[in-house]
Amino acid sequence: MTEQVLDRVAGYERRFNALFEEYFDTLGAGVDAPSFSRFTPDCLRLLRDLSLRGGKRMRVVLLHEAARLVTAEPVEGLDAAALSIELLQTHGLVHDDLIDDSPTRRGGPSTYYAYRERFPDHPRAALGLTVLAGDLALGLSLRVLLDAKLPVAVRQAMIDVQTRAASDTFVGQIIDLERDFTAPADGEALHRVADYKSARYSILAPMWLGLLAAGEQPEQFEQELRDYARLAGICGQMRDDYLDLFGDAATMGKPTGTDIRDGKHSYTVSALLSAVDGPERAVVLAALKDPSCTPETVAAVREIGERRGVTVRMRADMRRHAEQAAAVAAGWRSRWREEAVTFFEHAPLWSVERAK
C-alpha cells in the first residue's frame, strides 16, 4: 500500500477503536436487564473483551472507502454502520469458536472457553451462554442501526443489508460444515462456501452500506458489486487457507495445520489431495481429522505440498482471482472517484501478499 493509503487505513482503525470502546462504555445502561442479573453484565464484558481485541478492521476500511467512491466529504451514518458491521463480526467469532471448539481468539480466550472456565461443572450452561452471547451481539448489530439518526429510508435499507448479510453467513456456515461430510469439494463448491460464508458480509455488505450512507443507490450496480465481492472474497479465503498450512506461525500468532487437524476440506486440503498419491497421499489422509496430529506431521504435510507444487498453483490461483476482481473495480472509473477506485483495484492484490 502507498503511504497515503496506509495513513487513511490507520486513521479509520484508530477512530473506530475509540468509537467501539465508547459504545461499550455506555452499552450497559442501554440493555434492559433485571438488576439481580449477574450473567447479563458478565456477557457484555466478554463481548467487549473480544470486540476490542482488534483484528484488522478491514470491513470498516471497506465501508469508508466505499463512501469515498462517491465523496471525500464527511458522511453521516458511517459510525453506526461500522458498529453494526463489527458487532455482526463479533457474533460470528463467538459462534465460530464454539463450532470449531477453539480455545483462543485474537490472543485471548474465546468466549466459549471463557464460559467453560467459569462453569467447569456445568458444560451445558457454558454452551448455552456462548450461543446467547453471540445472539446478543447480532441483536445489538441491528439495534445500532435502528437507533441511528438517519433518514428512515436509509436506515431501513441498511438494516436490510445487514439482515441479508447475516442470513447469507448462516447459510455459509451450514454448507461449510456440510462440505466436510462429503468427498473433497470441487472448486465451484469451495467458491460458493467462500462467497456465502465470507464475501457477502465481509466485502459486499460494507461496500453497500458505505454507498448507501454516501447517498448512492447501490442496487443499480448490484451485479458488478457482487462480482467484485465474490472474486475478492475467494482470493481472501484462499489466502487464509494457504496460510493455515504454509504460513509462518510466529507471524500469524497461532499454530499452523488447524484445517488439517480438523479435517476441513479447505482450498489447501483439496489442492493437496488432488496433487498427491501413493505414500504421500497416505500421510495426508492420516493427518486429516487427527486432533493429536503433531507439529512434525504438519511439517511433513507442508513439505509434501511444497514439493508437489501446491504452493505455486495456489499462489497463481489467488493472483488470478485478485486480478479479475481488480479488473471489475477498474471499470468503475467512469462513475466514481479515482482514488477510491484505485484502492478497490489494489485491495485484492494486497490480500494475496499478506502474511497473516
C-alpha positions in Angstrom: 0.0 0.0 0.0 1.1 3.6 -0.6 1.9 5.8 2.4 -1.2 7.8 1.7 -3.5 4.8 1.8 -1.7 3.4 4.9 -2.4 6.7 6.7 -6.1 6.5 5.7 -6.4 2.9 6.8 -4.6 3.6 10.1 -6.9 6.6 10.7 -10.0 4.5 10.2 -8.7 2.0 12.6 -7.8 4.5 15.3 -11.1 6.3 15.0 -13.2 3.2 15.0 -11.4 1.6 18.0 -12.1 4.7 20.1 -15.8 4.6 18.9 -16.1 0.9 19.7 -14.7 1.5 23.2 -17.1 4.4 23.8 -20.0 2.3 22.6 -19.3 -0.5 25.1 -18.7 2.0 27.9 -22.3 3.2 27.5 -23.9 -0.1 26.5 -24.7 -1.4 29.9 -27.2 1.4 30.6 -29.0 0.7 27.4 -29.5 -3.0 27.8 -32.7 -3.7 29.7 -31.9 -6.5 32.2 -33.2 -7.1 35.8 -31.0 -5.6 38.5 -30.4 -9.0 40.1 -28.8 -10.5 36.9 -25.1 -11.1 37.2 -24.9 -13.1 34.0 -26.0 -10.2 31.7 -23.2 -7.7 32.6 -20.8 -10.6 32.5 -21.9 -11.5 29.0 -21.5 -7.8 27.9 -17.9 -7.8 29.4 -17.0 -10.9 27.4 -18.4 -9.3 24.2 -16.5 -6.1 24.9 -13.3 -8.0 25.6 -13.5 -10.0 22.3 -14.6 -7.0 20.3 -11.9 -4.6 21.5 -9.0 -7.1 21.0 -9.0 -5.8 17.4 -8.4 -7.6 14.2 -7.6 -5.8 11.0 -10.9 -3.8 10.9 -10.8 -4.3 7.1 -14.6 -4.2 7.0 -14.6 -0.7 8.5 -11.9 0.3 5.9 -14.1 -1.1 3.1 -17.1 0.8 4.4 -15.2 4.2 4.5 -13.5 3.6 1.1 -16.9 2.8 -0.4 -18.3 6.1 0.8 -15.2 7.8 -0.7 -16.1 6.3 -4.1 -18.9 9.0 -4.0 -17.5 11.8 -2.0 -14.4 12.9 0.1 -16.7 14.9 2.4 -17.7 13.6 5.9 -20.7 11.2 5.6 -23.4 10.7 8.3 -24.2 7.2 9.2 -20.7 5.6 8.8 -20.2 5.3 12.5 -23.5 3.4 13.0 -22.7 1.2 10.0 -19.2 0.5 11.3 -20.5 -0.5 14.7 -23.1 -2.8 13.1 -20.5 -4.4 10.9 -18.1 -5.2 13.7 -20.9 -6.3 16.1 -22.0 -8.8 13.4 -18.4 -9.9 13.2 -18.2 -10.4 17.0 -21.4 -12.5 16.7 -19.6 -14.6 14.0 -16.5 -15.0 16.0 -18.3 -16.2 19.2 -20.2 -18.8 17.2 -17.2 -19.8 15.0 -15.2 -20.6 18.1 -18.0 -22.7 19.5 -18.4 -24.6 16.3 -14.6 -25.2 16.0 -14.0 -25.7 19.7 -11.3 -23.0 19.6 -9.7 -22.1 22.9 -8.3 -18.8 21.8 -9.2 -15.8 19.6 -7.1 -12.7 18.9 -4.6 -13.5 21.6 -7.1 -14.2 24.3 -9.6 -16.9 25.4 -12.6 -17.5 23.1 -15.9 -16.7 24.6 -16.8 -20.4 24.7 -13.6 -21.3 26.7 -14.1 -18.3 29.0 -17.5 -19.7 29.9 -16.1 -23.2 30.2 -13.6 -21.8 32.8 -16.4 -20.0 34.7 -18.7 -23.1 34.7 -16.4 -26.2 34.7 -19.2 -28.3 36.3 -22.0 -27.0 34.0 -21.0 -27.6 30.4 -24.5 -27.2 29.1 -24.7 -23.8 30.7 -21.3 -22.8 29.2 -22.5 -23.8 25.8 -25.9 -22.1 26.1 -24.4 -18.9 27.4 -21.9 -18.8 24.5 -24.8 -19.2 22.0 -26.7 -16.4 23.7 -23.7 -14.1 23.8 -23.3 -14.5 20.0 -27.1 -13.9 19.6 -26.9 -10.8 21.7 -24.1 -9.4 19.5 -26.3 -10.0 16.5 -29.2 -8.2 18.1 -27.0 -5.3 19.0 -25.7 -5.0 15.5 -29.2 -4.4 14.2 -30.3 -2.2 17.1 -27.4 0.2 16.5 -28.8 0.8 13.0 -32.4 1.2 14.4 -31.1 3.9 16.8 -29.1 5.7 14.1 -30.1 9.3 13.4 -30.6 8.8 9.7 -33.4 9.2 7.3 -35.9 6.4 7.6 -35.3 5.1 4.1 -31.6 4.9 4.6 -31.9 3.3 8.0 -34.3 0.7 6.7 -32.0 0.0 3.7 -29.0 -0.5 6.0 -31.0 -2.9 8.2 -32.0 -4.9 5.1 -28.3 -5.1 4.1 -27.3 -6.4 7.5 -30.1 -8.9 7.9 -29.4 -10.3 4.5 -25.6 -10.5 5.2 -26.3 -12.3 8.5 -28.7 -14.9 6.9 -26.2 -15.5 4.0 -23.5 -16.1 6.5 -25.5 -18.6 8.4 -26.2 -20.5 5.2 -22.4 -20.3 4.5 -21.7 -21.8 7.9 -24.1 -24.6 7.2 -22.7 -25.5 3.8 -19.2 -25.2 5.2 -20.0 -27.9 7.8 -21.8 -29.9 5.1 -18.8 -29.8 2.8 -16.7 -31.7 5.4 -19.1 -34.6 5.4 -18.7 -35.2 1.6 -15.9 -36.1 -0.7 -13.2 -33.5 -1.3 -15.1 -30.4 -2.7 -14.6 -29.3 -6.2 -13.6 -25.7 -7.0 -17.1 -24.4 -7.5 -18.3 -25.8 -4.2 -15.4 -24.2 -2.4 -16.1 -20.9 -4.1 -19.7 -21.0 -3.1 -18.8 -21.5 0.6 -16.3 -18.6 0.4 -19.0 -16.4 -1.2 -21.7 -17.2 1.4 -19.6 -17.5 4.5 -17.3 -14.6 4.0 -17.5 -12.4 0.9 -21.1 -11.3 1.3 -20.8 -10.0 4.9 -17.1 -9.1 4.8 -16.9 -7.3 1.5 -20.3 -6.8 -0.2 -22.2 -5.6 2.9 -19.6 -3.0 4.0 -19.4 -1.6 0.5 -23.2 -1.5 0.1 -23.5 0.3 3.5 -20.8 2.9 2.6 -22.5 3.6 -0.7 -25.9 4.0 0.9 -24.5 6.3 3.6 -23.0 8.5 0.8 -26.3 8.8 -1.0 -25.6 6.4 -3.8 -28.1 3.7 -4.9 -26.0 0.5 -5.0 -28.8 -1.6 -6.3 -28.2 0.0 -9.7 -24.7 -1.7 -9.7 -25.6 -4.9 -7.8 -24.1 -7.4 -10.2 -20.7 -5.8 -10.5 -20.6 -5.2 -6.7 -21.4 -8.9 -6.2 -18.9 -10.0 -8.8 -16.2 -7.9 -7.1 -17.0 -9.1 -3.6 -17.1 -12.8 -4.7 -13.8 -12.6 -6.5 -12.1 -10.7 -3.7 -13.7 -13.0 -1.1 -12.5 -16.1 -2.9 -9.0 -14.7 -3.1 -9.0 -13.8 0.7 -10.3 -17.2 1.7 -7.7 -18.9 -0.4 -5.0 -16.9 1.3 -6.4 -17.8 4.8 -6.4 -21.5 3.8 -2.9 -21.2 2.3 -1.5 -19.5 5.4 -3.1 -22.2 7.7 -0.6 -24.7 6.3 2.1 -22.7 4.5 2.2 -19.5 6.7 4.6 -18.6 9.5 3.2 -19.5 12.9 5.2 -16.8 14.7 4.0 -14.1 12.3 0.4 -15.2 12.5 0.4 -15.6 16.2 -1.3 -19.1 16.0 -0.2 -22.6 15.1 -0.4 -23.9 11.5 -2.2 -27.0 10.5 -5.6 -26.3 12.1 -7.6 -27.2 9.0 -5.6 -30.5 8.7 -6.3 -31.4 12.3 -10.0 -30.5 12.0 -10.4 -32.4 8.7 -11.7 -29.4 6.9 -11.9 -29.7 3.1 -10.4 -26.2 2.6 -8.8 -24.9 -0.6 -5.4 -26.1 0.6 -6.6 -29.6 1.7 -8.4 -30.0 -1.6 -5.3 -28.9 -3.6 -3.2 -31.3 -1.6 -5.4 -34.3 -2.2 -5.6 -33.6 -5.9 -1.8 -33.4 -6.1 -0.7 -36.5 -4.2 -1.0 -40.3 -4.5 0.6 -43.4 -3.0 2.6 -43.0 0.2 2.3 -39.2 0.2 -1.5 -39.3 0.0 -1.5 -41.8 2.9 0.5 -39.3 5.0 -2.0 -36.5 4.2 -5.1 -38.7 4.8 -3.6 -40.0 8.1 -3.1 -36.4 9.3 -6.7 -35.3 8.4 -9.1 -35.0 11.3 -6.5 -36.2 13.7 -6.6 -33.7 16.7 -3.4 -35.2 18.0 -1.6 -34.5 14.7 1.9 -33.3 15.8 3.7 -30.3 14.5 6.2 -32.7 12.9 3.4 -34.3 10.9 2.1 -30.9 9.9 5.6 -30.0 8.7 5.8 -33.2 6.7 2.4 -32.5 5.0 3.7 -28.9 4.3 6.8 -30.3 2.7 4.8 -32.6 0.5 2.7 -29.7 -0.6 5.7 -27.6 -1.4 7.4 -30.5 -3.3 4.3 -31.2 -5.3 3.8 -27.6 -6.4 0.7 -26.9 -4.3 2.1 -23.6 -3.1 2.9 -22.4 -6.6 -0.5 -23.4 -8.0 -2.4 -21.8 -5.1 -0.5 -18.5 -5.3 -1.2 -18.4 -9.1 -4.9 -19.1 -8.5 -5.1 -16.4 -5.8 -3.4 -13.9 -8.1 -5.8 -14.8 -11.0 -8.9 -14.1 -8.8 -7.3 -10.9 -7.4 -6.6 -9.7 -10.9 -10.2 -10.5 -12.0 -11.5 -8.5 -9.0 -9.2 -5.6 -9.9 -10.5 -5.6 -13.4 -14.0 -5.3 -12.1 -13.0 -2.3 -9.9 -11.2 -0.7 -12.8 -14.5 -0.4 -14.7 -15.8 2.0 -12.0 -13.5 4.9 -13.1 -16.1 6.5 -15.3 -18.6 6.6 -12.5 -16.8 7.1 -9.2 -13.8 8.9 -7.7 -10.3 7.9 -8.9 -8.5 7.5 -5.5 -11.2 5.2 -4.1 -11.4 3.2 -7.3 -7.7 2.7 -7.1 -8.0 1.4 -3.6 -10.5 -1.2 -4.5 -8.5 -2.1 -7.6 -5.4 -2.8 -5.5 -7.0 -4.3 -2.3 -7.3 -7.9 -3.7 -3.7 -7.8 -4.9 -2.5 -6.6 -1.5 -4.5 -9.5 0.1 -2.5 -12.0 -1.9 0.7 -10.8 -0.3 -0.4 -10.6 3.3 1.4 -12.8 5.8 -1.4 -13.1 8.4 
